[in-house]
């Protein structure tokens, strides 16, 4: 099937489910409207049930139709690449990150530039003891932020392709080859490809166990979907490959909180495509405390608002990816609806008041179970092909499915608010 036909088919099923949900919710909205008003009732129910239902139905349909083209195996070397590793206070992980690069069997020339962004711990001393002919360490006198650190590294790049890898990450075998092969095999207007980022410290505690499923399920599925329709919206700084000339033409990484999403939208705005290599795996350390997790998601939310501020014209660009730009535009509304209505609704339900959370909300469960099953099947196949095994984490999955949003959505809401009232731009968690 042509991609446009898959897109239209998925839209049909998405709207069909949304219409069904809206009709089923009519009496629910009327009853709730008598108490809080008609307009708040419509906004609340559509934000927690109807619109998310459309998204889930669209996602399920698309994933069922997705047939990722296999990369053609070509003999001979691949293009020379330069890997930029921006590091700030990474004394506990930077050596392992560089080691993982050294273990890659990439069939081409590799150069690595580590930009030590004015670290105040032992990062500089550790880097001084690591010696590889392909490694260059750039020590900045003071902390300038991740975007500026990457731009300093970009000045030294002489290869056609530039990769970014976070300083607390570990590349799985063949990750470099897989991401570059995907780049080379994708449509000719591709200018960036995001790798698959997974949780490395998932056995540390329950906070990381829950996030393991978010990276394995939610984030990977969305990137796969967006790539299918010719435009992944975030080539994350943790692991992505870019066309070097394109990076320079758009001015490099902007000095923002979410520099990776903003630069990706700049690439899309310039008319190019961004892909996703699901088999190019990198394992990274996820926040292991709820406070750190909340700060991370606040930063991601701020990054999305920054992207709209700088590249909002993408909302009116005639391409399939535009749907996901509008999709993102609805996130603040849905996150607010969840935080201000659904969470209080759960509290009311505990006392036997089912005006918001009750039998009607159970309708979304079959769709959610189906979606999670499809994603798990797809991701498990990818793991098997890569020689990886999905570790048992049943409790983490249950908490991810039932409780994760109770922390995630309010954190996102505060992030949106911060972007409008807090101007500080500094290093944070990923």
Sine and cosine of phi, psi and omega as CSV:
sin_phi,cos_phi,sin_psi,cos_psi,sin_omega,cos_omega
0.00,0.00,0.68,-0.73,0.10,-0.99
-0.88,0.47,0.46,-0.89,-0.04,-1.00
-0.88,0.48,-0.64,0.77,-0.02,-1.00
-0.89,0.46,-0.56,0.83,0.01,-1.00
-0.94,0.35,-0.64,0.77,0.07,-1.00
-0.88,0.48,-0.66,0.75,0.00,-1.00
-0.88,0.48,-0.74,0.67,0.00,-1.00
-0.91,0.42,-0.62,0.78,0.02,-1.00
-0.90,0.44,-0.70,0.71,0.02,-1.00
-0.90,0.44,-0.63,0.78,0.07,-1.00
-0.88,0.48,-0.66,0.75,0.00,-1.00
-0.86,0.51,-0.76,0.65,-0.01,-1.00
-0.92,0.39,-0.57,0.82,0.04,-1.00
-0.90,0.44,-0.75,0.67,0.01,-1.00
-0.93,0.37,-0.57,0.82,0.03,-1.00
-0.88,0.48,-0.71,0.71,0.02,-1.00
-0.91,0.40,-0.65,0.76,-0.01,-1.00
-0.89,0.46,-0.67,0.74,0.02,-1.00
-0.91,0.42,-0.68,0.73,0.04,-1.00
-0.86,0.51,-0.72,0.69,-0.01,-1.00
-0.90,0.43,-0.64,0.77,0.00,-1.00
-0.90,0.44,-0.66,0.75,0.02,-1.00
-0.92,0.40,-0.69,0.73,0.01,-1.00
-0.91,0.42,-0.46,0.89,-0.07,-1.00
-1.00,0.02,0.01,1.00,-0.10,-1.00
-0.84,0.54,-0.81,0.59,-0.02,-1.00
-0.91,0.41,-0.58,0.81,0.05,-1.00
-0.85,0.52,-0.72,0.69,-0.01,-1.00
-0.91,0.40,-0.64,0.77,0.00,-1.00
-0.88,0.47,-0.72,0.69,0.00,-1.00
-0.89,0.45,-0.69,0.72,0.00,-1.00
-0.93,0.36,-0.56,0.83,-0.01,-1.00
-0.90,0.44,-0.49,0.87,0.03,-1.00
-0.91,0.42,-0.37,0.93,-0.07,-1.00
-0.98,-0.19,-0.72,0.69,-0.08,-1.00
-0.95,-0.33,-0.05,1.00,-0.03,-1.00
0.97,-0.24,0.50,-0.87,-0.10,-0.99
-0.91,0.42,-0.74,0.67,-0.06,-1.00
-0.91,0.43,-0.76,0.65,0.06,-1.00
-0.86,0.52,-0.57,0.82,0.00,-1.00
-0.91,0.41,-0.71,0.70,0.04,-1.00
-0.88,0.47,-0.73,0.68,-0.02,-1.00
-0.88,0.48,-0.67,0.74,-0.03,-1.00
-0.92,0.39,-0.77,0.63,-0.06,-1.00
-0.93,0.38,-0.64,0.77,0.05,-1.00
-0.92,0.40,-0.55,0.84,-0.02,-1.00
-0.96,0.28,-0.48,0.88,-0.04,-1.00
-0.97,-0.25,-0.19,0.98,-0.08,-1.00
-0.72,-0.69,-0.80,0.59,-0.16,-0.99
-0.95,0.31,-0.81,0.59,-0.03,-1.00
-0.92,0.40,-0.72,0.70,0.09,-1.00
-0.85,0.52,-0.55,0.84,0.05,-1.00
-0.90,0.44,-0.67,0.75,0.07,-1.00
-0.86,0.52,-0.72,0.70,-0.03,-1.00
-0.89,0.45,-0.69,0.73,0.00,-1.00
-0.91,0.42,-0.67,0.74,0.02,-1.00
-0.91,0.42,-0.65,0.76,0.04,-1.00
-0.89,0.45,-0.68,0.73,-0.02,-1.00
-0.91,0.42,-0.70,0.71,0.01,-1.00
-0.87,0.48,-0.74,0.67,-0.02,-1.00
-0.87,0.49,-0.69,0.73,-0.04,-1.00
-0.91,0.40,-0.70,0.71,-0.02,-1.00
-0.90,0.43,-0.58,0.82,0.03,-1.00
-0.93,0.38,-0.47,0.88,-0.03,-1.00
-1.00,-0.08,-0.18,0.98,-0.09,-1.00
-0.95,0.33,0.81,-0.59,0.10,-1.00
-0.78,-0.62,1.00,-0.08,-0.07,-1.00
-0.90,0.43,0.83,-0.56,0.04,-1.00
-0.93,0.36,0.73,-0.68,0.02,-1.00
-0.96,0.29,0.59,-0.81,0.02,-1.00
-0.94,0.34,0.68,-0.74,0.07,-1.00
-0.95,0.31,0.77,-0.63,0.01,-1.00
-1.00,0.09,0.93,-0.36,-0.01,-1.00
-0.96,-0.27,0.65,-0.76,0.05,-1.00
-0.98,0.21,0.36,-0.93,0.00,-1.00
1.00,-0.08,0.13,-0.99,-0.07,-1.00
-0.96,0.29,0.40,-0.91,0.12,-0.99
-1.00,-0.07,0.23,-0.97,-0.04,-1.00
-0.85,0.52,0.50,-0.87,0.10,-0.99
-0.91,0.42,0.60,-0.80,-0.05,-1.00
-0.74,-0.67,0.43,-0.90,0.13,-0.99
-0.85,-0.53,0.78,-0.63,0.00,-1.00
-0.97,-0.26,0.83,-0.55,0.07,-1.00
-0.99,-0.15,0.81,-0.58,0.03,-1.00
-0.86,-0.51,0.97,-0.23,0.06,-1.00
-1.00,0.09,0.81,-0.58,-0.09,-1.00
-0.78,-0.63,0.75,-0.66,0.09,-1.00
-0.70,-0.72,0.92,-0.38,-0.02,-1.00
0.81,0.59,0.83,0.56,-0.02,-1.00
-0.92,-0.40,0.63,0.77,-0.07,-1.00
-0.88,0.47,-0.44,0.90,-0.06,-1.00
-1.00,0.08,-0.18,0.98,-0.14,-0.99
-0.68,-0.73,-0.31,0.95,-0.14,-0.99
-0.88,0.47,-0.61,0.80,0.00,-1.00
-0.90,0.44,-0.66,0.75,0.01,-1.00
-0.92,0.38,-0.58,0.81,0.03,-1.00
-0.88,0.47,-0.73,0.68,0.01,-1.00
-0.91,0.41,-0.61,0.79,0.05,-1.00
-0.87,0.50,-0.66,0.75,-0.01,-1.00
-0.90,0.44,-0.54,0.84,0.06,-1.00
-0.93,0.36,-0.65,0.76,-0.02,-1.00
-0.90,0.43,-0.44,0.90,-0.03,-1.00
-1.00,0.08,-0.11,0.99,0.02,-1.00
-0.95,0.32,0.61,-0.79,0.02,-1.00
-0.97,-0.25,0.80,0.60,-0.04,-1.00
-0.95,0.30,0.81,-0.59,-0.05,-1.00
-0.99,0.13,0.88,0.48,0.00,-1.00
-0.04,-1.00,0.10,-1.00,-0.04,-1.00
-0.97,0.26,0.71,-0.70,0.00,-1.00
-0.83,-0.56,0.76,-0.65,0.12,-0.99
-0.84,-0.54,0.68,-0.73,-0.02,-1.00
-0.86,-0.50,0.78,-0.63,0.06,-1.00
-0.88,-0.48,0.92,-0.39,0.07,-1.00
-0.99,-0.11,0.84,-0.54,0.03,-1.00
-0.97,-0.23,0.97,-0.25,0.04,-1.00
-0.99,0.14,0.97,-0.26,-0.16,-0.99
-1.00,0.09,0.91,0.41,0.06,-1.00
0.87,0.49,0.62,0.78,-0.02,-1.00
-0.86,0.52,0.58,-0.81,0.00,-1.00
-0.97,-0.24,0.02,1.00,0.04,-1.00
-0.98,-0.22,-0.51,-0.86,-0.07,-1.00
-1.00,-0.07,0.29,0.96,-0.02,-1.00
-0.84,0.54,-0.71,0.70,-0.03,-1.00
-0.89,0.45,-0.69,0.73,-0.01,-1.00
-0.90,0.43,-0.64,0.77,0.01,-1.00
-0.91,0.42,-0.68,0.73,0.01,-1.00
-0.90,0.44,-0.56,0.83,-0.02,-1.00
-0.92,0.40,-0.33,0.95,-0.02,-1.00
-1.00,-0.09,-0.07,1.00,0.00,-1.00
-0.99,-0.14,0.81,-0.58,-0.08,-1.00
-0.77,-0.64,0.92,-0.38,0.14,-0.99
-0.71,-0.70,0.56,-0.83,0.00,-1.00
-0.91,0.42,-0.39,0.92,-0.04,-1.00
-1.00,-0.10,0.06,1.00,-0.08,-1.00
-0.97,-0.23,0.76,-0.64,0.12,-0.99
-0.85,-0.53,0.74,-0.68,0.03,-1.00
-0.93,-0.37,0.82,-0.58,0.02,-1.00
-0.93,-0.36,0.95,-0.32,-0.02,-1.00
-1.00,-0.08,0.91,-0.42,0.05,-1.00
-1.00,0.09,0.63,-0.77,-0.08,-1.00
-0.92,0.40,-0.54,0.84,0.01,-1.00
-0.64,-0.77,0.33,-0.95,0.00,-1.00
-0.94,0.33,0.84,-0.54,-0.03,-1.00
-0.90,-0.44,-0.09,1.00,-0.03,-1.00
0.98,-0.18,0.40,-0.91,-0.12,-0.99
-0.89,0.46,-0.68,0.73,-0.04,-1.00
-0.88,0.47,-0.74,0.68,0.00,-1.00
-0.92,0.40,-0.58,0.81,0.04,-1.00
-0.88,0.47,-0.71,0.71,0.03,-1.00
-0.90,0.44,-0.62,0.78,0.02,-1.00
-0.91,0.41,-0.58,0.82,0.08,-1.00
-0.90,0.44,-0.63,0.77,0.06,-1.00
-0.93,0.38,-0.60,0.80,-0.02,-1.00
-0.87,0.49,-0.51,0.86,0.02,-1.00
-0.88,0.48,-0.41,0.91,-0.06,-1.00
-1.00,-0.10,-0.07,1.00,-0.07,-1.00
-0.98,0.22,0.75,-0.67,0.04,-1.00
-0.87,-0.50,-0.01,1.00,-0.03,-1.00
-1.00,-0.04,0.29,-0.96,-0.01,-1.00
-0.95,0.32,-0.47,0.88,-0.04,-1.00
-0.88,-0.47,0.65,-0.76,0.05,-1.00
-0.85,-0.53,0.75,-0.66,0.07,-1.00
-0.92,-0.39,0.46,-0.89,0.14,-0.99
-0.87,-0.49,0.67,-0.74,0.05,-1.00
-0.69,-0.73,0.73,-0.68,0.03,-1.00
-0.95,0.31,0.47,-0.88,-0.08,-1.00
-0.97,0.25,-0.05,1.00,0.04,-1.00
-0.85,-0.52,0.55,0.83,-0.09,-1.00
-0.87,-0.50,0.21,-0.98,-0.02,-1.00
-0.67,-0.74,0.87,-0.50,0.00,-1.00
-0.98,0.21,0.78,-0.63,0.09,-1.00
-0.98,0.19,0.30,-0.95,-0.09,-1.00
-0.82,0.57,0.66,-0.75,0.04,-1.00
0.91,0.42,0.23,0.97,-0.02,-1.00
-0.88,0.47,-0.69,0.72,-0.01,-1.00
-0.90,0.43,-0.71,0.70,0.00,-1.00
-0.89,0.45,-0.68,0.73,-0.05,-1.00
-0.91,0.42,-0.64,0.77,-0.04,-1.00
-0.96,0.29,-0.60,0.80,0.01,-1.00
-0.95,0.31,-0.62,0.78,0.05,-1.00
-0.89,0.45,-0.62,0.78,0.07,-1.00
-0.89,0.46,-0.68,0.73,0.03,-1.00
-0.86,0.51,-0.71,0.71,-0.06,-1.00
-0.94,0.34,-0.47,0.88,-0.05,-1.00
-1.00,-0.06,-0.24,0.97,0.00,-1.00
-0.96,0.29,0.21,-0.98,0.01,-1.00
-0.77,0.64,0.45,-0.89,-0.16,-0.99
-0.90,0.43,-0.35,0.94,0.00,-1.00
-1.00,0.02,0.19,0.98,0.06,-1.00
-0.96,0.28,0.73,-0.69,0.01,-1.00
-0.82,-0.57,-0.02,1.00,0.06,-1.00
-0.32,-0.95,0.48,-0.88,0.08,-1.00
-0.66,-0.75,0.76,-0.65,0.04,-1.00
-1.00,0.01,0.62,-0.78,0.09,-1.00
-1.00,0.04,0.05,-1.00,0.00,-1.00
-1.00,-0.10,0.92,-0.40,-0.02,-1.00
-0.99,-0.15,0.80,-0.60,-0.04,-1.00
-0.81,-0.58,0.26,-0.96,-0.08,-1.00
-0.99,0.11,0.81,-0.59,-0.03,-1.00
-1.00,0.04,-0.62,0.78,-0.09,-1.00
-0.98,-0.19,0.64,0.77,-0.13,-0.99
-0.94,0.35,-0.21,0.98,0.00,-1.00
-0.98,-0.17,0.14,0.99,-0.07,-1.00
-0.95,0.32,-0.75,0.66,0.02,-1.00
-0.31,-0.95,-0.07,-1.00,-0.07,-1.00
-0.93,0.36,-0.47,0.88,0.03,-1.00
-0.89,0.47,-0.70,0.71,0.01,-1.00
-0.97,0.23,-0.50,0.86,0.06,-1.00
-0.89,0.46,-0.65,0.76,0.01,-1.00
-0.93,0.38,-0.68,0.73,-0.02,-1.00
-0.92,0.40,-0.43,0.90,0.05,-1.00
-0.81,0.58,-0.65,0.76,-0.01,-1.00
-0.96,0.27,-0.52,0.85,0.04,-1.00
-0.90,0.44,-0.72,0.69,0.01,-1.00
-0.94,0.35,-0.68,0.73,-0.07,-1.00
-0.94,0.33,-0.61,0.79,-0.06,-1.00
-0.99,-0.15,-0.95,0.31,-0.20,-0.98
-0.90,0.44,-0.83,0.56,-0.09,-1.00
-0.91,0.41,-0.70,0.71,-0.02,-1.00
-0.90,0.44,-0.65,0.76,-0.03,-1.00
-0.92,0.40,-0.66,0.75,-0.01,-1.00
-0.91,0.41,-0.68,0.73,0.02,-1.00
-0.90,0.44,-0.63,0.78,0.02,-1.00
-0.89,0.45,-0.69,0.73,0.01,-1.00
-0.89,0.46,-0.75,0.66,-0.03,-1.00
-0.90,0.43,-0.61,0.79,0.03,-1.00
-0.90,0.43,-0.62,0.78,0.04,-1.00
-0.82,0.57,-0.65,0.76,-0.05,-1.00
-0.99,-0.14,0.48,0.88,0.24,-0.97
0.96,0.27,0.50,0.86,0.07,-1.00
-0.04,-1.00,0.99,0.11,0.13,-0.99
-0.88,0.47,0.73,-0.68,-0.14,-0.99
-1.00,0.09,-0.28,0.96,0.03,-1.00
-0.67,-0.75,0.94,-0.34,0.22,-0.98
-1.00,-0.01,1.00,-0.04,-0.19,-0.98
-0.90,0.43,0.56,-0.83,-0.02,-1.00
-0.90,0.43,-0.36,0.93,-0.02,-1.00
-0.88,0.48,-0.59,0.81,0.01,-1.00
-0.20,-0.98,0.98,-0.22,0.05,-1.00
-0.45,-0.89,0.33,-0.94,0.08,-1.00
-0.87,-0.50,0.64,-0.77,-0.05,-1.00
-0.74,-0.67,0.44,-0.90,0.19,-0.98
-0.97,0.25,0.85,-0.53,-0.11,-0.99
-0.87,0.48,-0.70,0.72,0.00,-1.00
-0.88,0.48,-0.62,0.78,0.02,-1.00
-0.91,0.42,-0.66,0.75,0.05,-1.00
-0.83,0.55,-0.69,0.73,-0.04,-1.00
-0.95,0.31,-0.61,0.79,-0.02,-1.00
-0.90,0.44,-0.57,0.82,-0.02,-1.00
-1.00,-0.02,0.11,0.99,0.11,-0.99
1.00,-0.02,0.23,0.97,0.00,-1.00
0.96,0.29,-0.29,-0.96,-0.04,-1.00
-0.98,0.21,0.77,-0.63,0.00,-1.00
-0.97,0.25,0.48,-0.88,0.01,-1.00
-0.99,0.15,0.99,0.14,-0.04,-1.00
-0.73,-0.69,0.14,-0.99,0.07,-1.00
-0.93,0.36,-0.68,0.73,-0.01,-1.00
-0.94,-0.34,0.92,0.39,-0.10,-1.00
-0.88,0.48,-0.49,0.87,-0.06,-1.00
-0.96,0.29,-0.66,0.75,0.02,-1.00
-0.94,0.33,-0.60,0.80,-0.02,-1.00
-0.92,0.40,-0.67,0.74,-0.01,-1.00
-0.94,0.33,-0.53,0.85,0.06,-1.00
-0.91,0.42,-0.69,0.73,0.02,-1.00
-0.91,0.41,-0.53,0.85,0.06,-1.00
-0.90,0.44,-0.64,0.77,0.04,-1.00
-0.90,0.43,-0.69,0.73,0.03,-1.00
-0.91,0.42,-0.64,0.77,0.00,-1.00
-0.89,0.45,-0.53,0.85,0.02,-1.00
-0.97,0.25,-0.03,1.00,0.08,-1.00
0.99,-0.14,0.14,0.99,-0.04,-1.00
-0.99,-0.12,0.14,-0.99,-0.01,-1.00
-0.95,-0.31,0.53,-0.85,0.07,-1.00
-0.84,-0.54,0.80,-0.61,-0.08,-1.00
-0.96,-0.27,-0.14,-0.99,-0.02,-1.00
-0.57,-0.82,0.79,-0.62,0.04,-1.00
-0.96,-0.29,0.99,-0.14,-0.10,-1.00
-0.94,0.35,-0.31,0.95,-0.03,-1.00
-0.98,-0.22,0.16,0.99,0.10,-1.00
-0.98,-0.18,1.00,-0.02,-0.21,-0.98
-0.99,-0.13,0.72,-0.69,0.11,-0.99
-0.76,-0.65,0.72,-0.70,0.01,-1.00
-0.97,-0.24,0.77,-0.64,-0.06,-1.00
-0.79,-0.61,0.36,-0.93,0.02,-1.00
-0.99,0.13,0.87,-0.48,0.05,-1.00
-1.00,0.07,0.40,-0.92,0.06,-1.00
-0.82,0.58,0.70,-0.71,-0.05,-1.00
-0.96,-0.28,0.14,0.99,0.11,-0.99
-0.73,-0.68,0.56,-0.83,-0.03,-1.00
-0.86,0.52,-0.57,0.82,0.01,-1.00
-0.88,0.47,-0.69,0.72,0.04,-1.00
-0.91,0.41,-0.65,0.76,0.01,-1.00
-0.87,0.49,-0.71,0.70,-0.01,-1.00
-0.88,0.47,-0.66,0.75,0.04,-1.00
-0.89,0.46,-0.64,0.77,0.02,-1.00
-0.88,0.48,-0.76,0.65,-0.06,-1.00
-0.95,0.32,-0.48,0.87,0.12,-0.99
-0.89,0.45,-0.66,0.75,0.02,-1.00
-0.90,0.43,-0.68,0.73,0.02,-1.00
-0.88,0.47,-0.65,0.76,0.00,-1.00
-0.91,0.41,-0.66,0.76,0.06,-1.00
-0.88,0.48,-0.64,0.76,0.00,-1.00
-0.87,0.50,-0.63,0.78,0.01,-1.00
-0.91,0.41,-0.67,0.74,0.04,-1.00
-0.90,0.43,-0.64,0.77,0.06,-1.00
-0.86,0.51,-0.67,0.74,0.00,-1.00
-0.88,0.47,-0.65,0.76,0.04,-1.00
-0.91,0.41,-0.63,0.78,0.01,-1.00
-0.88,0.47,-0.65,0.76,-0.11,-0.99
-1.00,-0.02,-0.47,0.88,-0.10,-1.00
-0.70,-0.72,0.60,0.80,-0.01,-1.00
-0.89,0.46,-0.30,0.95,0.01,-1.00
-0.89,0.46,-0.31,0.95,0.04,-1.00
-0.88,0.48,-0.38,0.92,0.03,-1.00
-0.86,0.50,-0.37,0.93,-0.09,-1.00
-0.87,-0.48,0.32,0.95,0.04,-1.00
-1.00,0.05,0.82,-0.57,-0.08,-1.00
-0.97,0.24,1.00,0.08,0.07,-1.00
-0.42,-0.91,0.30,-0.95,-0.07,-1.00
-0.87,0.50,-0.58,0.82,-0.03,-1.00
-0.87,0.49,-0.40,0.92,-0.03,-1.00
-0.84,0.54,-0.52,0.86,0.04,-1.00
-0.83,0.56,-0.64,0.77,-0.06,-1.00
-0.98,0.22,-0.40,0.91,0.13,-0.99
-0.91,0.41,-0.71,0.70,0.07,-1.00
-0.91,0.42,-0.59,0.81,0.07,-1.00
-0.83,0.56,-0.76,0.65,0.02,-1.00
-0.90,0.44,-0.57,0.82,0.01,-1.00
-0.89,0.46,-0.45,0.89,-0.01,-1.00
-0.99,0.11,-0.19,0.98,-0.05,-1.00
-0.87,0.50,-0.72,0.69,0.03,-1.00
-0.84,0.54,-0.65,0.76,0.03,-1.00
-0.90,0.44,-0.74,0.68,-0.03,-1.00
-0.93,0.36,-0.62,0.79,0.03,-1.00
-0.90,0.43,-0.62,0.78,0.03,-1.00
-0.92,0.38,-0.67,0.75,0.02,-1.00
-0.88,0.48,-0.68,0.74,0.02,-1.00
-0.90,0.43,-0.70,0.71,-0.07,-1.00
-0.94,0.34,-0.65,0.76,-0.12,-0.99
-1.00,-0.02,-0.30,0.95,-0.04,-1.00
-0.85,-0.52,-0.78,0.63,-0.11,-0.99
-0.93,0.37,-0.70,0.72,-0.01,-1.00
-0.89,0.45,-0.73,0.68,0.12,-0.99
-0.87,0.50,-0.53,0.85,0.02,-1.00
-0.90,0.44,-0.58,0.82,0.06,-1.00
-0.90,0.44,-0.68,0.74,0.02,-1.00
-0.88,0.47,-0.69,0.72,0.03,-1.00
-0.89,0.45,-0.63,0.78,-0.01,-1.00
-0.89,0.46,-0.53,0.85,0.04,-1.00
-0.90,0.45,-0.39,0.92,0.02,-1.00
-0.98,-0.22,0.24,0.97,0.08,-1.00
1.00,0.09,0.23,0.97,0.02,-1.00
-0.96,-0.27,0.94,-0.33,-0.17,-0.99
-0.95,-0.31,0.57,0.83,-0.02,-1.00
-0.92,0.38,-0.55,0.83,-0.06,-1.00
-0.94,-0.34,-0.80,0.60,0.03,-1.00
-0.95,-0.30,0.90,-0.44,-0.04,-1.00
-0.21,-0.98,-0.46,-0.89,-0.05,-1.00
-0.82,0.57,-0.60,0.80,-0.04,-1.00
-0.90,0.44,-0.59,0.81,-0.03,-1.00
-0.93,0.36,-0.32,0.95,0.03,-1.00
-0.93,0.38,-0.29,0.96,-0.01,-1.00
-0.90,0.45,-0.45,0.89,-0.04,-1.00
-0.98,0.19,-0.25,0.97,-0.08,-1.00
-0.89,0.45,-0.73,0.69,0.01,-1.00
-0.85,0.52,-0.64,0.77,0.01,-1.00
-0.91,0.41,-0.64,0.76,0.01,-1.00
-0.92,0.40,-0.67,0.74,0.03,-1.00
-0.89,0.46,-0.68,0.74,0.02,-1.00
-0.89,0.45,-0.70,0.72,0.00,-1.00
-0.87,0.49,-0.73,0.68,-0.02,-1.00
-0.90,0.43,-0.59,0.81,0.02,-1.00
-0.91,0.42,-0.70,0.72,-0.02,-1.00
-0.90,0.44,-0.71,0.70,-0.01,-1.00
-0.89,0.46,-0.69,0.72,0.00,-1.00
-0.87,0.49,-0.67,0.75,-0.01,-1.00
-0.89,0.45,-0.70,0.71,-0.02,-1.00
-0.91,0.43,-0.74,0.67,-0.04,-1.00
-0.92,0.39,-0.60,0.80,0.01,-1.00
-0.90,0.43,-0.63,0.78,0.04,-1.00
-0.89,0.46,-0.67,0.75,0.02,-1.00
-0.89,0.45,-0.68,0.73,0.03,-1.00
-0.87,0.50,-0.70,0.71,-0.01,-1.00
-0.88,0.48,-0.68,0.74,0.00,-1.00
-0.89,0.45,-0.51,0.86,-0.02,-1.00
-1.00,-0.02,0.02,1.00,-0.02,-1.00
0.98,0.21,0.33,0.94,0.03,-1.00
-0.98,-0.19,0.32,-0.95,0.01,-1.00
-0.78,-0.63,0.72,-0.69,0.05,-1.00
-0.96,0.29,0.90,-0.44,-0.04,-1.00
-0.97,0.26,0.52,-0.86,0.00,-1.00
-0.93,0.37,0.80,-0.60,-0.04,-1.00
-0.42,-0.91,0.82,0.57,-0.12,-0.99
-0.91,0.41,-0.70,0.71,-0.01,-1.00
-0.89,0.46,-0.66,0.75,0.04,-1.00
-0.88,0.48,-0.61,0.79,0.01,-1.00
-0.93,0.37,-0.68,0.73,0.01,-1.00
-0.87,0.50,-0.71,0.70,0.01,-1.00
-0.92,0.38,-0.58,0.82,0.06,-1.00
-0.89,0.45,-0.69,0.72,-0.05,-1.00
-0.95,0.31,-0.58,0.82,-0.15,-0.99
-0.98,-0.22,-0.51,0.86,-0.18,-0.98
-0.86,-0.51,-0.28,0.96,-0.13,-0.99
-0.84,0.55,-0.69,0.72,-0.06,-1.00
-0.91,0.41,-0.38,0.92,0.01,-1.00
-0.90,0.43,-0.41,0.91,0.07,-1.00
-0.99,-0.17,-0.65,0.76,-0.11,-0.99
-0.89,0.45,-0.80,0.60,-0.11,-0.99
-0.90,0.44,-0.71,0.70,0.08,-1.00
-0.88,0.48,-0.59,0.81,0.04,-1.00
-0.89,0.46,-0.66,0.75,0.02,-1.00
-0.90,0.44,-0.66,0.75,0.00,-1.00
-0.86,0.50,-0.71,0.71,0.02,-1.00
-0.91,0.41,-0.53,0.85,0.05,-1.00
-0.90,0.43,-0.67,0.74,0.05,-1.00
-0.87,0.50,-0.69,0.72,-0.02,-1.00
-0.91,0.42,-0.67,0.75,-0.01,-1.00
-0.86,0.50,-0.62,0.78,-0.05,-1.00
-0.89,0.45,-0.48,0.88,0.00,-1.00
-1.00,0.05,-0.37,0.93,-0.09,-1.00
-0.86,-0.50,-0.23,0.97,0.01,-1.00
-0.88,-0.47,0.80,-0.60,-0.10,-1.00
-0.98,-0.21,-0.15,0.99,-0.07,-1.00
-0.88,0.47,0.74,-0.67,0.05,-1.00
-0.86,-0.50,0.96,-0.29,-0.05,-1.00
-0.53,-0.85,0.18,-0.98,0.03,-1.00
-0.86,0.51,0.64,-0.77,0.12,-0.99
-0.63,-0.78,-0.25,-0.97,0.10,-0.99
-0.96,0.28,0.26,-0.97,-0.05,-1.00
-0.89,0.45,0.00,0.00,0.00,0.00
